[in-house]
Amino acid sequence: MLAAYARTVNPEDPFAALEVGETDAPETPAGWTRVAVVAASLNRHDLWSLAGVGLRADQCPMILGTDAVARTADGDLALVYPVVADAALPDETLDPARTLLSELHPGTLAESVAVPARNLLPLPSGWSADEAACLPTAYLTAWRMLTVRGRARPGDAVLVQGTGGGVATAAIVLAKALGLRVYATGRSPERRERAEELGAVAVEPGARLPERVDVVVDSVGAPVVEHSIKSLKPGGRLVNCGVTGGHLAEVDLRHVFFRQLEILGSTMGTREELAELVRFCVEQGVRPVVDSVHALADAEAALRRLASGEAFGKVVVRAA
């Protein structure tokens, strides 16, 4: 079958580790089911895997990809929940020992993928496979950051750092639908303009906001931590899910303890939270922002689009 996979890992030149070509379909573990991938969306996780972050050379070759919409043996389209967890845990529990597809088990950038049967959810009514494939990682992460970790409520204010990335764009879209006042930073006038089209008040990186916010959604890390903390009102929450800008942050703890701020980590979400997200999107008419769609055979171009930092929204790869 055709797949995009890490042949090895290469921290200096991640794309030198990438192979797009024919490979044997991996074995399907007992109790799992193999489904035909229709569309998959890319994440920074795929680039990190090629660079050897979270993936070792001795685990390669490893098919990349966490997200997908796939067709079952019955001909139905299903949304793939990418978290591989202890089957004994309930759907509302996030397994602390979880892995994602493409970490220990082959991922979704292929013509087919094997997943636990419980990881298949119904496709949202009226949605295309390209749109739905954007939900399981970026939109689920943003959903958990806003609703579970950030505890945002209608009428709250939220700052989204780094407009244009998958999680940041998802956070703007979801926050507006949740009834929040949304501010968003963007490194270029074009990105700030796009953020405003999505309903946010756009500000330059590091700029003072018109008000302090209840929640900051951050996937950038070190370069924005000081601004994020200064932007929070007393009792506010800084929720971080990634470090695309750097992981070693300097924090002035005086702001944290005096204003009783919370700094929270967050990543992915539970299967039940994904089901809640799907229901919310259907009820509110929310649609993911898609930057571009590429054929599976052109997966390298799709990954390079993601790596360029120029994408706004999700980059999608279509397998069928």
QUITAMO-V414196 format. One record per residue. N is the residue number from 1. RES is the residue in one small letter. SS is DSSP state (h for helix, s for strand, l for the rest). NEAR is the number of other ideal C-beta (glycine too) atoms within 12 Angstrom. Layout:
BEGIN
n	res	ss	near
N	RES	SS	NEAR
N	RES	SS	NEAR
END
This chain:
BEGIN
n	res	ss	near
1	m	l	25
2	l	s	27
3	a	s	36
4	a	s	46
5	y	s	39
6	a	s	43
7	r	l	26
8	t	l	25
9	v	l	30
10	n	l	23
11	p	l	19
12	e	l	11
13	d	l	15
14	p	h	28
15	f	h	29
16	a	h	17
17	a	h	34
18	l	s	34
19	e	s	27
20	v	s	34
21	g	s	21
22	e	s	16
23	t	l	24
24	d	l	16
25	a	l	20
26	p	l	26
27	e	l	11
28	t	l	19
29	p	l	18
30	a	l	10
31	g	l	13
32	w	s	24
33	t	s	25
34	r	s	28
35	v	s	36
36	a	s	33
37	v	s	46
38	v	s	38
39	a	s	45
40	a	s	53
41	s	s	57
42	l	l	51
43	n	l	50
44	r	h	39
45	h	h	42
46	d	h	47
47	l	h	40
48	w	h	31
49	s	h	43
50	l	h	43
51	a	l	28
52	g	l	24
53	v	l	23
54	g	l	25
55	l	l	36
56	r	l	18
57	a	h	18
58	d	h	11
59	q	h	24
60	c	l	25
61	p	l	30
62	m	s	41
63	i	s	45
64	l	l	55
65	g	l	52
66	t	l	48
67	d	l	51
68	a	s	53
69	v	s	44
70	a	s	43
71	r	s	27
72	t	l	26
73	a	l	15
74	d	l	13
75	g	l	11
76	d	l	18
77	l	s	31
78	a	s	35
79	l	s	45
80	v	s	53
81	y	l	42
82	p	l	47
83	v	s	42
84	v	s	32
85	a	l	31
86	d	l	17
87	a	l	20
88	a	l	10
89	l	l	20
90	p	l	14
91	d	l	24
92	e	l	17
93	t	l	19
94	l	l	28
95	d	l	22
96	p	l	12
97	a	l	14
98	r	l	27
99	t	s	25
100	l	s	38
101	l	s	43
102	s	l	44
103	e	l	30
104	l	l	22
105	h	s	34
106	p	l	44
107	g	l	47
108	t	l	52
109	l	l	54
110	a	s	45
111	e	l	36
112	s	s	36
113	v	s	48
114	a	s	32
115	v	s	43
116	p	s	32
117	a	h	23
118	r	h	26
119	n	h	37
120	l	s	32
121	l	s	37
122	p	s	20
123	l	l	30
124	p	l	33
125	s	l	16
126	g	l	13
127	w	l	27
128	s	l	22
129	a	h	34
130	d	h	33
131	e	h	34
132	a	h	41
133	a	l	46
134	c	l	49
135	l	h	54
136	p	h	52
137	t	h	46
138	a	h	50
139	y	h	48
140	l	h	49
141	t	h	49
142	a	h	55
143	w	h	44
144	r	h	39
145	m	h	43
146	l	h	47
147	t	h	35
148	v	h	29
149	r	h	31
150	g	l	40
151	r	l	22
152	a	l	36
153	r	l	18
154	p	l	16
155	g	l	13
156	d	l	30
157	a	s	33
158	v	s	48
159	l	s	53
160	v	s	54
161	q	l	53
162	g	l	43
163	t	l	47
164	g	l	42
165	g	l	45
166	g	h	47
167	v	h	48
168	a	h	51
169	t	h	45
170	a	h	48
171	a	h	54
172	i	h	48
173	v	h	44
174	l	h	44
175	a	h	47
176	k	h	32
177	a	h	30
178	l	l	36
179	g	l	20
180	l	l	33
181	r	s	28
182	v	s	41
183	y	s	43
184	a	s	49
185	t	s	41
186	g	s	37
187	r	l	30
188	s	l	19
189	p	h	14
190	e	h	16
191	r	h	34
192	r	h	28
193	e	h	17
194	r	h	29
195	a	h	39
196	e	h	21
197	e	h	21
198	l	l	33
199	g	l	28
200	a	l	37
201	v	s	29
202	a	s	33
203	v	s	30
204	e	s	22
205	p	l	30
206	g	l	20
207	a	l	21
208	r	l	16
209	l	l	32
210	p	l	14
211	e	l	19
212	r	l	27
213	v	s	43
214	d	s	35
215	v	s	45
216	v	s	49
217	v	s	56
218	d	s	49
219	s	l	42
220	v	l	39
221	g	s	29
222	a	h	22
223	p	h	24
224	v	h	40
225	v	h	32
226	e	h	24
227	h	h	33
228	s	h	44
229	i	h	34
230	k	h	26
231	s	l	38
232	l	s	38
233	k	s	25
234	p	s	17
235	g	s	18
236	g	s	34
237	r	s	39
238	l	s	42
239	v	s	41
240	n	s	37
241	c	l	42
242	g	l	37
243	v	l	25
244	t	l	31
245	g	l	27
246	g	s	16
247	h	l	18
248	l	l	11
249	a	l	23
250	e	l	15
251	v	l	21
252	d	l	18
253	l	h	15
254	r	h	12
255	h	h	26
256	v	h	24
257	f	h	14
258	f	h	13
259	r	l	22
260	q	l	16
261	l	l	31
262	e	s	27
263	i	s	29
264	l	s	26
265	g	s	24
266	s	l	35
267	t	l	33
268	m	l	42
269	g	l	41
270	t	l	32
271	r	h	36
272	e	h	25
273	e	h	33
274	l	h	40
275	a	h	27
276	e	h	26
277	l	h	43
278	v	h	35
279	r	h	19
280	f	h	27
281	c	h	33
282	v	h	23
283	e	h	14
284	q	h	19
285	g	l	14
286	v	l	33
287	r	l	26
288	p	l	44
289	v	l	38
290	v	s	35
291	d	s	30
292	s	s	27
293	v	s	30
294	h	s	31
295	a	s	22
296	l	h	38
297	a	h	20
298	d	h	23
299	a	h	42
300	e	h	31
301	a	h	24
302	a	h	39
303	l	h	41
304	r	h	25
305	r	h	28
306	l	h	40
307	a	h	25
308	s	h	18
309	g	l	24
310	e	l	19
311	a	l	36
312	f	l	35
313	g	l	37
314	k	s	43
315	v	s	46
316	v	s	45
317	v	s	49
318	r	s	32
319	a	l	41
320	a	l	24
END
